[in-house]
């Protein structure tokens, strides 16, 4: 379902320039930009969560212990790359 949105002139110009550079339609360029932003925000949130977890020594130790268990579970006989 297509939805109409209003863009600031500078945003429209930047979107058009991006589409021209990539050879994509403006819709494709916008879709990719929104998805990239969504993923970046997710990863920034995840990074922040881990940073906060590391501030708690017990929680950090628990995570390290659990990670070590999972690391040993992938004992597939291959060396780490």
Secondary structure, 3 states (H helix, E strand, C coil): CCCCCCCCHHHHHHHHHHHHHHCCCHHHHHHHHHHHHHHHHHHHHHHHHHHHHHCCHHHHHHHHHHHHHHHHHCCCCCCCC
